Amino acid sequence: MKRRVAIVDGLRTPFCKAMGAYRHLQADDLAASLVRELIERLPIRPEEYTECIIGNVISPPHAYNVGRVISIKGGLPDSVPAITVSRNCASGMEAVVQGAERIERDQDAIILAGGVESMTHIPITISEPARDFLMKLSKAKGIGELLKQLFAFRFSFLKPVVPEINDPLCGLTMGETAENLAREYHVTRKEQDQFAFESQRRASEAKKRGLFREESIPVLIPGKEAVLEDDGIRQDQTFEQLEKLKPVFDRFAGTVTAGTSSQVTDGAAALVLMSEEEAKRRSLKPLAYLTEHAEVGVDPSRMGIGPAFAIKKLLKKMNRPLSDFDLIEINEAFAAQVLAVVKELSKESGELSLEKVNVNGGAIAIGHPLGASGTRLILTLAKELKRRGLKRGIASLCIGGGQGQAVAIEVE
Amino acid sequence: MSAWTLTQEGKIARLKFDLPDAKVNTFTPESLQELEEKLDQVGDISFLLIESGKKDSFIAGADLKRFEEFLKDEKATKEIIETGHRVFNKLSRLPSVAVIDGVCLGGGLELALACRFRIVTDNPKVKIGLPETSLGIFPGWGGTQRLPRLVGLETGTSMILSGKQIDGKRALKIGLADLALASAFLDDDLLSSLSKLKTRKKRRGFRALFLESNPIGRKLLFSIARKELKKKTKGFYPAPEIALDLIERTATMDLESGLKEEIATFLRERTKGLSLAPNLIHLFFAVEHLKKQKVVSYKKVKSLGVVGSGLMGSGIAWLAAYKGLSVLMTDINWEAISRGFTEISKMFQEVAKRKRLPHSAINLMMHRIGTAISNREFLQESFVVEAATENLDLKKVIFKDIEETVSKETIIASNSSSLRLSQMSEGMRHPERFVGLHFFNPVNRMPLVEVVRGSSTKEEVLGTAVELCKELGKVPLVVNDCSGFLVNRLFAIQAVELLRLYEKGVKPEQLEKAILSFGWPMGPFTLADQVGLDTSAKVFHVMQEAYGIRMKAPDIIDRLVKTGALGKKSGRGFFIYRGKEKRFNPDFLAMPQGHESFTDEEIIQRSSNVMINEAARALEEKIVASESEVDAGSVLGIGFPPFRGGLMRYAREIGFQRVVKELEALSSPEYEPSDYLKKG
């Protein structure tokens, strides 16, 4: 990018385990309350926004272009256009990148960019024969035809079709792709357990210090207590507990366990973007600036290595060494995968210290609501850089289907 | 040089097998003896690990070439069998652990079975099995005893009779393995996981209780196994039957007596039931030789063009897509392409069912296939195979069309089964990039491909074609240019002879029966119907034109084709097909016959002799390089009975002189024996 783009501010909801606190909240409802809160907190009139971009993977069947639904429900006027984007697990980052690109090219003035996922609401569908049955039934005219159609009913129609969790390109589960990397980069079970333990420890520490409260809004649920905090972080996690877990993806000879995988979580996050000049004109003090981004494609069966090559490409575009960056966020889809990325990056740039990586823990503790994670990483990173008085950081994610995405940000 | 290295650290001894100057570990008398010496040195230990120094390979079995030699001699056989038993018995008395991180077959598995524990890994190269019966012998180092005792009679017997290889996962599941580790972390985890090894209590399910733990169940189990085996071998292969009898006889014995019985059976049957082993081992090496042939130079083909979406074209397109190539398939109109596409989809459904592939995998493979109705679109394809109908003029037009647009490096091949390359390439601008690639029908079942070298075919073009076949999982047989190449010359001349015999007076039922009794997989008329009578007729015309009187076929097929009987595909050929039933076509039976009669032996003799003579001519003309290649080609291409070791091996066995004498006795120009046979 030729100019940096201001990230004025950002917020997120607490991240909660799927089928948990948000089990009755649809993705659009979860994100809409966040958007409303974000608009309220900023001295920008709703009609001044020129676009709303939302990253989302599991499109809710009741709300196609969920971005538009979120935008209106969240309080942006009808006149503000909205779009939903997907780059699978990096959709929340893609939304921010697309927003930044449009602002950089002066195509937009102020953009609300974010991401949301309700992993609870994975659509469960009916089979093709059952669909045909229902279609014919609804079209049946007269009682005779209706009865005839009813007789075509089969009990198998009641069997739901659960979506494939395997990658359509390599046929593996994401966990199996992590197993591949564990073998290729020789990341042992013990290293994975240690990493996961550390992620939980760092996240617990951050939670105790109230760091996540600074970036989150409370979510209200009728008849229940308000959700104030992430609920996946295990304050009392011990290393022995992790050691005892059985591999889940490769039960035969695997290394990846539930404890070393990201949690399946619901959540939303959003940022407001504008040009640096616009921020100055409005006397706003941006949270951070987005300076560059990079995307790469990799072998789908080794999708977890994506961030390593995305970061390499990012560094090349910026002509900077990795050592120029003070903090690195590598989304923790799996401990094995993050450690493989660290090993890959260490090949060229010299040892990348884990002290710089995911300093407040990651998705293993906090959770990974697909569409929201990319936005949260930028938000969490920006806040931490500011807190520590540091300058530059990189946020990156691996992407199911074999991609990697990374952005560079700086704070003043 | 030593093959085994024994080390010890604390109470854990490690014995590593690394056969010098070999890619894989195999048992030779020397390596077996050395193992025994090393075992004798083992002291006070808590575990003895048996490991391999070869990547992806534990032990591939006994050295077949050496073993074949021993089989010829009673004393040598006794020696090697007894040594194996003695060594493995020693192993079984130690706290031994086989660490299987690769191929573990035959004697290799028998060693592992003798160990107290077996560890397998997730290495995809882990293949565990006892292939002996498919080579005409049976596991003779304790395999028939220790395997069923370990994994149960039903599973063990089935593994021994089928020779089927299993992976680590399955091995763990059936109780063959005691522990699984990740191959990549073997060095990290091996020693620390030894403490998890415990003699497991055998847990057998309800099925085993019913079928294995009582005499009536066992009787049932073995009688089902015997029936299924008979269906498969048709009585031509005694080795698995001997193994089955042995397992049944020893099922209730203690291990020691069972092992003794195994040795006794092996020695008793060496010259009887196991006498086919040399033929099957010879054939194994003949096919391996083709599979592993090296080429001077080649280019990797990533994208394949296929002209024609008929039976052969769609078959080739399917195969290429299945094996990971991208494909562009063309035909003259969308109706034809649509039919071919449907056929491809069916082949994918079939393989999905057989290999239990998920729908999504098949979906991805289907997407590798593109289609077009022009032969001028092969811009991405570095190799184009023509699989149009057997029409010389049409083929010439196609090649001209292809040459218009493709790059200079693109290789053009023809799937023609009978036309000479030199005829087809007449109008080509670059005949040096032209090669024959004769797949057999049906492409998804027939393992052989004849790779035809034309007089101007460049070495790299030929090499690329050979490597492409290997990539597609086929067995390439390189032949020089002639009409019908090798396989169809053999096929045609036998068919011609059988039709002549029909004409002389032999009833078709007798011809079918005689041919089946020789061990052919199907009778000649059944086969012709499957190939298609129209296709066969075309081949016969080409062959007759090229080879004259000896390939002159009675016009029976032409006349049947005229009545619309095109073979099984039209429901009518030599037979009439109604559902699963078939009976001879009355139009065929009505054709005039003489009144001569022949015995089954004479039918076999005459039909085999003409084939042997034709193969000898092909050898003389240097169409095919060696007798062993004819052997492989005759078995894989037209189903010559494998237990006979191949056509030329059979000829050698009955003696060239006998064949010459019998041919000369017919005293007719079409039976003129070749010089190759006369020279012996």
Interface residues (C-beta under 8 A of the other chain):
Chain A: E164 N166 P168 L169 G171 A182 R183 E184 H186 T188 R189 D250 F252 A253 G254 T255
Chain B: T121 D122 G168 K169 L172 A180 L181 A182 S183 A184 F185 D188 P358 S360 A361 N363 L364
